[in-house]
Amino acid sequence: MDNFDFTVVQNISFRLAYNKLGRKEDAEDIAQIVLMKLYLNIEKVKPEAVKSWVIQVTKNEIADFCKKNKITFSDQDVETIPDTYLPETHYSEQKKDPVLEEIINDLPEDQKRLINIYFSSGEKIRTIAERENIGYDKLKKLLYRVKKDIYAEYNIRIGFTGTKEIVGARLNENIQRFIKKFKTCIEENNLEKMRIYFGKKISLEEIPEIHIERIHDYTISLLSKNNYRLTLIFFENEKKIPSFLLLDFEIKANGNIKVTELPSVPSKVIAFMPEKMPENVFDMIRKKEKGQTILTEEQIQDIQKNYGTSIAPTAASELKKNNKEDDE
């Protein structure tokens, strides 16, 4: 019989949340919470009830999110997952995920105890904070960081390679700090202030002049251990056409970012529309993100044609001389 498959739960919860909220980051956060709650309560959930448990908890989390963000919500807004997509055989043996268990066991004892209380008791953070004599804001921040770090480490260990789901709290803060400083230095035409990030091997004079009107977002992919590729998405002017900039960097032992390649633009950018994808295609894309499957050029072109939109990488033309033949 199959062991319990936590990645199935993760995908189901993500799909439900994404269909309602339409924002990948919010859906990922909800999927993380559901995954952790199931992990810590698995002995209490009957095998035949796991499917309905996962769907109901996901709906509860969506409802809480909508309430906090003043979004109208109804159970009817969340589509039901077909039986064939969540086979009961995945739940014939209720075992904890060894990867997740190892990550949680490696936490400092105080963090491990608090994260277990938070997910197992179902209590509000304020209630836990009062009982544990911890400041509400301090506990809220701690739980956020621990959840994000657990989730990122879990996804790296099961093979994720091309998604922000591999970014922990500290790395995200460092990336945000880097992006903010990079934009400021571009505006001031003084990249020398970025020397701490670029090191001595990269000539800052070779970085062409670009203009950043507004930062929109970033995506990230894992190249190898502690080595990442950052794709910065920004607008050069008021036109609603995004530009893209690639930066390769490594994480040093102290957690700091060190850029290892000159910035460049991708040769092609494809935006996918998960809400329009059939289940099998959606799974295929998710598996590619995890590094669990390699799509042929023909399969990629077919998915792009049916469920993708090509976006021209419009960053400064001077960057194109450094162009990498990478599809983002």
N, C-alpha and C positions, 0 to 999 in steps of 0.2 A: 504494500500500500504506500501511497505517496505521503511524504511528510508535509507538515503545514507550510504553505507557500506564502510568506509575508509580502513578496513582491506583487502577487496578484491583488492582495488587499490594497497595497499602495496605489496600483494602477486604477483599481475600481474607484477608490475614494477620490483620487485626482480627477478622474473623468467626470464623476458626479459634480464635484465642486467647480470644475472648469466650465461645464455646460451651464451652470447657473451664474457664475461670477464673471466669466469671460476674461479673467486675468490669471496668467500662469503662476505668478508668484503667490497669489492668494490661495490658489488651488493646491500648490505644493505645501504651503503652511498647514492647510487643513488635512491633507493626506498624511503629513508628518504626525500630527496630533492623534489621528485615528490609528495609525500604525503603532504608536507608543502605547496608547490606551489598550489596544488589543493584546500587545505583547505582555503588558503588566497584569492583564485580567484574563489571560487565556484559559487558566484552569477553571474559571467561573462560567465560561461560555460553552454550552453544549454543542457538540459537533454539528448537529442538524440546524442549529440556530445561528451559526457564524455569519452566514450570508446576510440574514435579516439584521443581525446585530451591527455589522459593518455599515450597511446602508442607513440604518437608523441613527447611528452615532455620527455618520457623515452629515446627515440632514440636520442633526442638532448643532453641529459645529458651524454649518453654513448659516443656520438661523441665528446663532450667537454672533457670527461675523456681520451678518446683515443688520442686526439690531444695533451693534456698536457703530456701524457705518451708515445707519439710517437708510438702509436699502429695503424695499418692500420684498417680503418673502412669503412663499406658500409652498407646502409639500408638493403641490401639483407642478411647481416649477422645476422640480428635480426629476429627471427621467429615471425610469426603472432599468436596472441592468438585466439583460436576458439571462435565463438559467444557463444557457450554453456558454456564457462568458465567465461564469463563476462556478465551475464544476465542483460538486460536493466532495469528489475524491481528494481534493486538496486539503480537506479537513478531517480525514479519516483518523489521523493521529495528531493529537493536540500537543505539539512540542514547541518550545520556545526557539526562536531563531538563534542559532549559535553565534552568528556574527554580531547581532544586536546585543546579545547577552554578554559577549566579551567586551564590547565597547562600554556598556553600562558598568560592568564590573571593574573596568579600569578607571572609572571616575573617582575623584577624591570621596571619601566616605560621607562627608557632609552634603555634597552635591548629589550623590547616589540616593541618600535617604530622602532628600527633599523632592527629587524628581519622581521617586516611587510614591511618595505621599500625594503629590500633585496629580499624577495620572491614575492612581489606584482609588483615591478617595472621592474624586469628582468634586471636591470642595473648591470654592473660589480662592484666588490668591490672597485676598484680604483676610479671609478666615484663617488660612494657614499662617500668614504673617503674624497675626495677633497671637495665635496659639504658640508659635515658635519664637515669639518675641523678636521678630525681624522687621525692619522697616518695609512697608509695602512696596515702595519704589525700588528698594534694593533687591527684594525677593523677585519682583517682576522682571527686573533686568537680568538677574542671575538665571532665572528659569528660561528666559528668552535665549540667552547665550548658550546655556547647556543644551537646550533642545536643538538649536541650530547646529551646534558642533556635533552632537550625536547623529543628527540626520545627514550632515555632510560626510562625516567619516563612514557612516553606514553605506551611503551611496558610492563612495570611492571604493570601498571593499567589495561591493557586489558588482563593480565594473562600470559605473557611470563615467563618461568621459567628456561629454559636450553639453553641459547644463549647469545653471547656477545652483542646482541641488547639491553640488560638491563643494560649495563655498560655505565655510563656517563663519561664526560671528566675528572672530578676530580678522580673518582674511578679508571679509566684506568691509570691515571698518578701514583696513589698510588700503583696499582698492578705492573706496570712496574718498579717502584722504588724498590718495595719489591723483585721482581724476580732478578733484577740486583744485589742487595745487597746479596741475598741468594746465588747466583752463586759465587760471590766474596768470601763470607765467607766459602763456601764449598771448594773452591780452596785453601784458606789460612788455612783450618782446624781450624777455629775459629768461631764457631756458637754463642759464647758468645756475639758477636757484634749484634746478632739478638734478644737479650733479650727483647728489646723494643717491638718487634712484638709478641714474644711468651709468655711473661708474666712469673709470678713465678709459676703458676700451672703446666706448662709443663717442664719436665726435659730434658734439651738439651742433657744430656748424653745418653738418650734413643734413640736419633735420629741416626740411623746407618750411617756408612760412605758410601757415594756415590760419583760418579764422573760425572760432567757435562761438556762435551766437548763444546756443543753449545745449546743454547736455541732456539727452533723452534717457539713456539707459546703457547697460553693458551686458554682454554675454561672455561666457568663459568656457574654455575647453582644457582638459588635462592632457599635456603632451607626454610627460613622464613624471616620475615621482618628484614632487616639489617644483615642477616646471609647467607653466600654464601659458595659454594664449588668450589675451584680453581683446575683445572686439568692442570698441567704444562707438556708440551710436549717438550722433549729435547733428545739430542743424547749423549750417554756415550763415544762414540769413533767415528772413521771415517766411520764405517759401517752405511749404510743408514737404520737402523732399529731403530725406535723411542722408547723412554722410556716414561713412564707416572707416574706422582706423584700427589697424591691427598692431598690437604690441605683445611681444613674447617676454616673459619674465620668470624669474625663479624666486622661491621663498627661501631666504637665508635662515640659519639656525636661530637667530633672534626674532624671526617672524617678519622681518622687513622685506619689502619688494625690491628686486634688482632687475632692471630691464636688460635683456640680453641681445636684442635685435633692434635695428632702426625701425621706426614706425613705417607701415605700408598699408596699402588698400587692397581688399580682396578683388579678385577678377570678376566675381559674380556673387550676388546675394539673393537668396531665395527665402521668402517669408511663407511659412506653411499655415494652413487654416485647420487646426485639429477638430473644430466643431463640425466640419463638413466631411471628415474622414470616416469611412467604415471602420469597425472595430479592428479588423485584421491589419489594415494599413496603419492605424494609430499605434497598434502594438509594434509593428515593424519599425516605425520611427522611434518609439521609446526604446526598443532594443538596440537600435543604432546609437542612440544617445548613451546607452549603458556600455557600448562596445561589445555587446553580445552577438551582434550579427553584422555582416558586411553586405551591403546592397550593391548589386551590379549597376553599371552605368545605365543600362536599359531600365532597371527598376527605378533608379533615381529620376531619370528623365520622365518616366511615366507618372510618378508621384508629383513631380514638379508641374507637369502639364495639367493634371487633374485637380490638385489640391494646393498648389503653390502660386505665389505671385513674385515675379522677378523684379528686384529693386536695383536700380543703377547705383553703384557706389560713387557718389558725386563729390568725394573729398577732393581737396586741392589737386589740380592736375599735375603739379610738380612731384607729388608723391608717387605717381604711377611709374616713375623710373625705378622705384624700389619695389614694384609690384610683385606679390607672391602669388603663385598659381594655386590659391586656396579658395575653396567654396565655403562660405559661411552660411 
